[in-house]
Amino acid sequence: MVNDASGGERLHEVSMVVNGVHRSAAVPARRLLSDFLRHDLGLTGTHVGCEHGVCGACTVLLGGRPIRACLQFAVMHDGAEITTVEGCARQDGELGTVQQAFRDCHGLQCGFCTPGFVTTITAYLEENPSPTEEEAREAIAGNLCRCTGYQNIVASVLRAAELRATEPRTMEPRTSEPGTTVLRAAGEAEVSP
């Protein structure tokens, strides 16, 4: 713990692995995870919409599971493993499977809600790699989009499942739970369910 140089609020050192990279910053105890990612770490892909956990624009993955970053304090996740939309890209910088599917199916318009959809769908496809259209609709039900009619987003979920099915899969150890394994596409950022 350190004191703010201006003599104000006490700061807490928060360290976590974000998109596979160890990151840290000294922040007030009340700093939201979304603000920590955006302002302290410069990862502006995580968007803040409603600030009440309703819209899903701030969804990130905590150990592979989707959470609303606007409802969490950064200090709660000291030592955690976080994946943002930036971490859903391939290691070579190319679009990840879900991102490519959104591009292929025109699943975005203004793009504001897209990062939350991408992270949500990335985690969902780890649990259900071949969803039906109805299951895809259910999977995205917690995220709001004001521009589309959701048809292209549902098509993006189904397209991402198709793309994943055609990619070579490898068994690799999970980093978040020792002794277990997870399937992932070669070259794709790891997301542990």
N, C-alpha and C positions, 0 to 999 in steps of 0.2 A: 504494500500500500504506500502511496506517495501523496503528498499534498499538492494541490493545484498551485502553480506558480503565482497566481493572482491572489492567493490567500483564501480562496473560496472553498469549493467542494473537495472532499477527499477523493483521490483517484485510486483505482484498483487496476493492477496489471492483469490483463486478460490475454491468454495465449490459446490458440487453437490451430488445428490443421484445416485450412480452407482451400478447397480444390487441390488437395495434395501438397500444399505448401504451408510450412509453419509460419504463422503470422501472430503478432502481438501488438498491443497498444495499451496505454494507461487511460482509463475511462472512468467517469462517475458511475456509481452503483446503479443509477437510474437510466443509463444508456441502453436503449433498445437494441436488440440484435440487428434489426434492419438498419438502424443508424450506424452501428459499429461497422457493419459490412460496407455501407455506402460512403460514410464520411470519414471513418478512421482508417479503413483499408482501401478505399477508392474503388470498390467493386460495385459500380452503379447499375449493374444488370438487375439487381434485386430492387423492385419498385415498391413504393408505398402508396397505397390507394386510400382505403377507408380508415386505416389505423385502428380498426376494431376487430380484425381477423375474419371479416366477412367476405371480402372480395377475392382473396387468394393471390394478389399480385406480388406479395412479399414472400411467397412460399419458397423455402430452401429445404435441403435435405440434411437432417441431423442423423449421422450414422446410417444414412440411406433411407430414412423415413421422413415424409414431408411434415414440416411444421410451419406455422405462421410466425415469421421473424418479427412482426410488429407487436406481437403479444409476449415476447420473451426478452428478458434482460440479458445483455451480453455476459455479465458476470456469472449467470446461471450455467453457462456453457464453457467455462474455463476448462481447457484440455480436451474439448470435443472435436469431432470431425464433422465439418460442414461442407456441403456442396451447393454452390450457387449455380445459376444458369451458365455462367462463364465456365464452370467445371463440367458442364454437360457436353462441351465440345470435345472433339477428339484430341488426343495428345499432340498430333501434328498441326493443330490449329484449325483443321477443317470442321465443318458442321458435324455435330453428333447425329445419331440416328433420328431422334425426335425432332431436332432442329431441321434436319433435311426433310423430314416428312411434312413439317409445317410449310417449308418452302415449296415442296412438290404439290401440296394440296391447297395452297393459298389459305392456310389456317390462321393468318393474322391480317389485321387491317392497320390500325394505328400502332399496334405492337406493345401497348402499355401492359396489357394483361399477360402477354406471351411468356415472359420468364416464369411466372407462377404456373402456367399450364405446362411448360417444358419440364420443370422440376417434378411436378405432380405426376405427369405421364411417365417420366423416366422411372420413378419409383414404382408406379403401378405396373409397368410392363415387366419389372423384375418379379412381381408376384403373379401376374397373369400374362404370359407372353403371347397368347393368341385369344384376345377378347372378341366377343361378339359385338355387334353395333350397340345393342342395349347395354352391355357391360361397359363399353367405352363411354357411353353417355353417363352412366352412373359414376364412372371414375372421375369425370371432370365436373360433376355436379356441384362441387364445393368451390369452384372458381367462376368468377363472373367476367363476362365480356360484354361491353356495351356497343360494339361495332358489328359483330358478326351475328349470324343466326345459329351459331354453334355447329352447323352442318359440316363446314370445312374443318373445324377442330376435331369433330368426331372422325371425319375422314383421315385426319392427320394421325390420330391414335391408331387407326386400323392400318394406315400406310407404314407407320413406325414399326408395328408388329410384323408386317411383311418384310421390311428391310432387315429387321433383327433376325428373322427366320432364314434369310439368305446369306447372312454374314457368318464367317467361321467363328465358332464358339470355343472357348478354352476354359478349362477348370483352373482357377487360381485361388489361392487362399484369401479369405477376407481379412482385412486389416482391423476391422472393428470387433470381431469375435474370434479369438484364437481357436484353432482346432476345427473350424468349419470351412466349407468351400462355397463359392458362388460362380455361376456361369456368367460370362460377359463376352461381348464381342471383342475380338482382337483390335487393339488401338483405341477402344472407347474408354472414357473415364470410368473408373470403378464406382459402382453404387451398391453398397451392401444393404440388403433389405433388413 
